Amino acid sequence: MTNRNKGIVLLLISAFGFSMMAALVKLSGDVPTVQKTLFRNLVSAIIAFGFVRYNKERLFGKKENQKLLLSRSALGTIGMVLYFYAIDNLVLSDADMLNKLSPFLLIIFSAIFLKERTRPYQIAAILAAFAGTLLIIKPAFSLEFIAYAAGLFSAVFAAGAYTLLRVLGDKEKFYTIVFYFSFFTTVSLLPFTIAFYEPMSAKQWVYLLGAGAFATLGQFGLTIAYKFAPAREISIFFYSTVVYSALISILLFGQIPDLLSVAGYLTIFGASLYMFLKNNKEAAKQAQAS
């Protein structure tokens, strides 16, 4: 199997892991969002701790990277709480697709903060993705709009976290970054969880612990996939989460996305596919030129 195919397989596994995480979070029912987020990250922290110790790395990374690690973790924590809130209050595939806006926002943030050049085709893709977002959200001032806004802002904070990951690059091992983030989230949400703790049934414990395990599978799969192949060559396959989430929405929750939402999914996926093909075309030109 080529490295590219290994990357694709790992991305498909990662996408399945994140989709199952979202489904189990939703299945856990009326547990407070902060409590759900803490338990999801506690499991990830324990698993990542094992990887860090096994590889004899520093638990909290290098001293010079602390600001980046801390900022990445803070943005990621807020983004995850908002995403879980959206999962609880929206059709699962709607929440998932809104969160998948982060790659488009990453382009904007990279241009602003990392001074990376934004190409015309990327701007066109961002505008198309924004149009698709409006089809999903169907703006109206209601309680449901708050959940859609949470889904949208979860992508904003995720994009901020990914921007900082770009800056971190290979300065830290992936399992150190996962542990730092998971530990930070667990500790920062612990006071809120204690203050608003709701007793959980055995089934809810199983759902949330399972969500943590699947989230770790998704995180590790995503990180390792990009070590086998560049993001520009395989990233489109991560959008398989939307297919998984749509099927889970129908089979487990009886939630069928409306036609406008489906049109929004197709618009955002189309923008992603367009950007994916253009990235590969530019990469091929550069390879020929060199």
Solvent accessible surface area in square Angstrom, and as a share of the most:
residue,aa,sasa,rsa
1,M,159,0.71
2,T,82,0.48
3,N,84,0.43
4,R,100,0.37
5,N,67,0.34
6,K,75,0.32
7,G,0,0.00
8,I,23,0.12
9,V,62,0.36
10,L,39,0.19
11,L,0,0.00
12,L,64,0.32
13,I,71,0.36
14,S,0,0.00
15,A,0,0.00
16,F,87,0.36
17,G,0,0.00
18,F,36,0.15
19,S,1,0.01
20,M,44,0.20
21,M,7,0.03
22,A,1,0.00
23,A,0,0.00
24,L,22,0.11
25,V,0,0.00
26,K,28,0.12
27,L,58,0.29
28,S,1,0.01
29,G,37,0.36
30,D,131,0.68
31,V,7,0.04
32,P,38,0.24
33,T,26,0.15
34,V,40,0.23
35,Q,1,0.00
36,K,0,0.00
37,T,0,0.00
38,L,9,0.04
39,F,17,0.07
40,R,9,0.03
41,N,0,0.00
42,L,63,0.31
43,V,19,0.11
44,S,1,0.01
45,A,9,0.07
46,I,112,0.57
47,I,60,0.30
48,A,0,0.00
49,F,83,0.34
50,G,37,0.36
51,F,80,0.33
52,V,0,0.00
53,R,134,0.49
54,Y,182,0.69
55,N,59,0.30
56,K,183,0.77
57,E,60,0.27
58,R,151,0.55
59,L,34,0.17
60,F,83,0.35
61,G,10,0.10
62,K,81,0.34
63,K,175,0.74
64,E,134,0.60
65,N,5,0.02
66,Q,57,0.25
67,K,174,0.74
68,L,37,0.18
69,L,1,0.00
70,L,90,0.45
71,S,49,0.31
72,R,13,0.05
73,S,0,0.00
74,A,36,0.28
75,L,50,0.25
76,G,9,0.09
77,T,10,0.06
78,I,79,0.40
79,G,4,0.04
80,M,25,0.11
81,V,34,0.19
82,L,45,0.22
83,Y,22,0.08
84,F,0,0.00
85,Y,81,0.31
86,A,0,0.00
87,I,0,0.00
88,D,45,0.23
89,N,72,0.37
90,L,5,0.03
91,V,36,0.21
92,L,0,0.00
93,S,0,0.00
94,D,4,0.02
95,A,0,0.00
96,D,4,0.02
97,M,2,0.01
98,L,0,0.00
99,N,26,0.13
100,K,14,0.06
101,L,10,0.05
102,S,7,0.05
103,P,50,0.32
104,F,4,0.02
105,L,35,0.17
106,L,32,0.16
107,I,26,0.13
108,I,60,0.31
109,F,39,0.16
110,S,3,0.02
111,A,33,0.25
112,I,94,0.48
113,F,137,0.57
114,L,55,0.27
115,K,166,0.70
116,E,68,0.31
117,R,174,0.63
118,T,41,0.24
119,R,61,0.22
120,P,104,0.65
121,Y,17,0.07
122,Q,24,0.11
123,I,86,0.44
124,A,48,0.37
125,A,1,0.01
126,I,28,0.14
127,L,116,0.58
128,A,36,0.28
129,A,1,0.01
130,F,118,0.49
131,A,48,0.37
132,G,0,0.00
133,T,2,0.01
134,L,76,0.38
135,L,57,0.28
136,I,0,0.00
137,I,12,0.06
138,K,64,0.27
139,P,83,0.52
140,A,59,0.46
141,F,199,0.83
142,S,60,0.39
143,L,153,0.76
144,E,103,0.46
145,F,63,0.26
146,I,90,0.46
147,A,1,0.01
148,Y,16,0.06
149,A,26,0.20
150,A,7,0.06
151,G,0,0.00
152,L,48,0.24
153,F,103,0.43
154,S,0,0.00
155,A,0,0.00
156,V,43,0.25
157,F,54,0.22
158,A,15,0.12
159,A,0,0.00
160,G,10,0.10
161,A,2,0.02
162,Y,78,0.30
163,T,8,0.05
164,L,35,0.17
165,L,46,0.23
166,R,116,0.42
167,V,52,0.30
168,L,0,0.00
169,G,43,0.42
170,D,136,0.71
171,K,95,0.40
172,E,19,0.09
173,K,100,0.43
174,F,35,0.15
175,Y,19,0.07
176,T,2,0.01
177,I,17,0.09
178,V,8,0.05
179,F,10,0.04
180,Y,21,0.08
181,F,10,0.04
182,S,1,0.01
183,F,85,0.35
184,F,50,0.21
185,T,0,0.00
186,T,17,0.10
187,V,79,0.45
188,S,39,0.25
189,L,14,0.07
190,L,83,0.41
191,P,81,0.51
192,F,110,0.46
193,T,9,0.05
194,I,120,0.61
195,A,75,0.58
196,F,138,0.58
197,Y,93,0.35
198,E,85,0.38
199,P,111,0.70
200,M,23,0.10
201,S,60,0.38
202,A,83,0.64
203,K,130,0.55
204,Q,31,0.14
205,W,99,0.35
206,V,101,0.58
207,Y,48,0.18
208,L,0,0.00
209,L,78,0.39
210,G,20,0.20
211,A,0,0.00
212,G,0,0.00
213,A,47,0.37
214,F,58,0.24
215,A,0,0.00
216,T,6,0.03
217,L,75,0.37
218,G,0,0.00
219,Q,32,0.14
220,F,20,0.08
221,G,5,0.04
222,L,26,0.13
223,T,33,0.19
224,I,56,0.28
225,A,0,0.00
226,Y,77,0.29
227,K,127,0.54
228,F,73,0.31
229,A,5,0.04
230,P,55,0.35
231,A,50,0.39
232,R,103,0.38
233,E,47,0.21
234,I,0,0.00
235,S,38,0.24
236,I,16,0.08
237,F,68,0.28
238,F,33,0.14
239,Y,15,0.06
240,S,23,0.15
241,T,0,0.00
242,V,14,0.08
243,V,91,0.52
244,Y,56,0.21
245,S,0,0.00
246,A,23,0.18
247,L,95,0.47
248,I,20,0.10
249,S,0,0.00
250,I,75,0.38
251,L,142,0.71
252,L,96,0.48
253,F,54,0.22
254,G,58,0.56
255,Q,49,0.22
256,I,132,0.67
257,P,16,0.10
258,D,69,0.36
259,L,157,0.78
260,L,87,0.43
261,S,1,0.01
262,V,55,0.32
263,A,39,0.30
264,G,0,0.00
265,Y,18,0.07
266,L,121,0.60
267,T,44,0.25
268,I,0,0.00
269,F,81,0.34
270,G,34,0.32
271,A,6,0.04
272,S,8,0.05
273,L,69,0.34
274,Y,96,0.36
275,M,20,0.09
276,F,22,0.09
277,L,100,0.50
278,K,62,0.26
279,N,36,0.19
280,N,41,0.21
281,K,119,0.51
282,E,50,0.22
283,A,22,0.17
284,A,51,0.39
285,K,122,0.52
286,Q,114,0.51
287,A,70,0.55
288,Q,157,0.70
289,A,94,0.73
290,S,130,0.84
